Amino acid sequence: MAALAAAAPDADTFLFRPLVELSAVGGALWSHRALTHSLLGGLVLIGVLSAVGPWRAVVLGVSSHIALDLVSGGVRLLAPIDDTVYGTSVDWLLLNAAVSAVAVTVVLGGLLAMKYDVRRPEPLPFPATPLEWLR
C-alpha cells in the first residue's frame, strides 16, 4: 500500500495531460508537481487511499514522495492557493545514489533476516523481589 501511495502523486503526468492538450484546463495548477503534490492534494490522496488500505502506510508513501520531490527540484506545495515552487534542487546523481544506498540496505537487511530467521528475543521477566534485582 505504501508503494501504491508513493506512486499516486505522479498520476498527474497521465491524468492531466489530455485535459491540457484539449485546452479543457490550463495553467500551472495542472502541470506536473502541482496539484497532486500539494498539501491539499496529498490529504485528498491519503483520504482516498486510506479507504483501501492501512492509513499509516498511505501517509508514509505519499509524504515520502512529496519530500523527495521537494529535494529534487521542488513542488507547488500550496497549490491551488499559491503557485510558488518550494524546495531545492540536489544533483539527481547524488540523490539517486543516496536513495539507492538506503534501498539496498533495507532490502539486504530484510533478505538476511529471512535467511537467518531472525526473531525478536523473548522479553526478560521483571524481577518480583528486590533480591532478584541483584542476580
C-alpha positions in Angstrom: 0.0 0.0 0.0 2.9 2.3 0.7 4.3 1.7 -2.8 1.0 2.5 -4.4 0.6 5.6 -2.3 4.2 6.7 -3.2 3.4 6.4 -6.9 0.0 8.1 -6.7 1.1 11.7 -6.8 2.7 11.2 -10.2 -0.7 10.2 -11.7 -0.9 13.8 -12.8 1.5 13.1 -15.7 -1.0 10.9 -17.5 -4.3 12.2 -16.0 -3.9 15.9 -16.6 -2.0 15.8 -19.9 -5.1 15.0 -22.1 -7.1 17.8 -20.4 -4.3 20.3 -21.1 -3.9 19.2 -24.7 -7.6 19.6 -25.3 -7.5 23.0 -23.7 -10.0 22.0 -21.2 -7.8 23.2 -18.4 -4.6 25.3 -18.3 -2.1 27.0 -16.1 0.5 25.9 -13.6 -2.1 24.1 -11.4 -2.5 21.3 -14.0 1.2 20.7 -14.5 3.4 18.1 -13.0 4.3 18.5 -9.3 1.4 20.9 -8.7 -2.0 19.8 -7.6 -1.3 16.2 -6.7 2.0 17.2 -5.0 0.5 19.9 -2.8 -0.6 19.6 0.8 -4.2 19.7 -0.2 -3.7 17.1 -2.9 -1.7 14.9 -0.5 -4.5 15.0 2.1 -7.1 14.0 -0.6 -4.8 11.2 -1.8 -4.3 10.0 1.7 -8.1 10.1 2.3 -8.9 8.2 -0.8 -6.2 5.5 -0.5 -6.8 5.0 3.3 -10.2 3.7 2.4 -8.5 0.8 0.6 -5.5 0.1 2.9 -3.8 1.0 6.2 -3.6 4.7 6.6 -0.1 4.8 8.1 1.4 3.1 5.1 -0.5 5.5 2.8 0.8 8.6 4.8 4.3 7.2 4.6 4.1 6.6 0.9 2.6 10.0 -0.1 4.7 12.1 2.3 8.0 10.4 1.3 7.2 11.0 -2.4 6.5 14.7 -1.8 9.5 15.1 0.5 11.8 13.6 -2.1 10.3 15.8 -4.8 11.0 18.8 -2.6 14.6 17.9 -2.6 14.8 17.0 -6.3 13.5 20.2 -7.9 10.6 21.4 -5.8 6.9 21.3 -5.8 4.0 23.7 -5.7 3.3 22.8 -2.1 0.5 25.3 -1.5 -1.4 24.8 -4.8 -4.2 25.8 -5.6 -3.7 28.8 -3.3 -0.1 29.7 -4.3 1.8 28.9 -7.5 5.2 29.3 -5.8 7.6 26.3 -6.3 9.1 25.3 -2.9 12.1 23.1 -2.5 15.6 22.8 -3.7 17.5 21.1 -6.4 20.0 18.5 -5.4 22.1 16.9 -8.2 20.0 13.9 -9.4 23.0 11.6 -9.4 23.7 12.4 -5.7 20.1 11.9 -4.8 19.8 8.6 -6.7 22.9 7.3 -5.0 21.6 8.2 -1.6 18.2 6.6 -2.3 19.9 3.5 -3.7 22.1 3.1 -0.7 19.1 3.2 1.6 17.1 0.9 -0.6 19.9 -1.7 -0.8 20.4 -1.6 2.9 16.7 -2.2 3.6 16.4 -4.9 1.0 19.6 -6.7 2.1 18.6 -6.4 5.8 15.2 -8.0 5.0 16.8 -10.8 3.0 19.3 -11.6 5.7 16.6 -11.5 8.4 14.6 -14.0 6.3 17.6 -16.3 5.6 18.7 -16.5 9.2 15.2 -16.5 10.6 15.8 -13.5 12.9 13.1 -13.2 15.5 12.5 -10.8 18.4 14.1 -12.1 21.6 11.8 -13.0 24.4 11.5 -10.3 27.0 13.2 -11.0 30.3 10.8 -11.5 33.2 10.5 -8.5 35.5 12.1 -9.2 38.9 9.5 -9.8 41.6 11.6 -9.0 44.7 14.5 -6.7 45.4 16.8 -9.7 45.8 16.1 -10.8 42.3 17.4 -7.4 41.0 20.8 -8.3 42.3 21.1 -11.6 40.5 
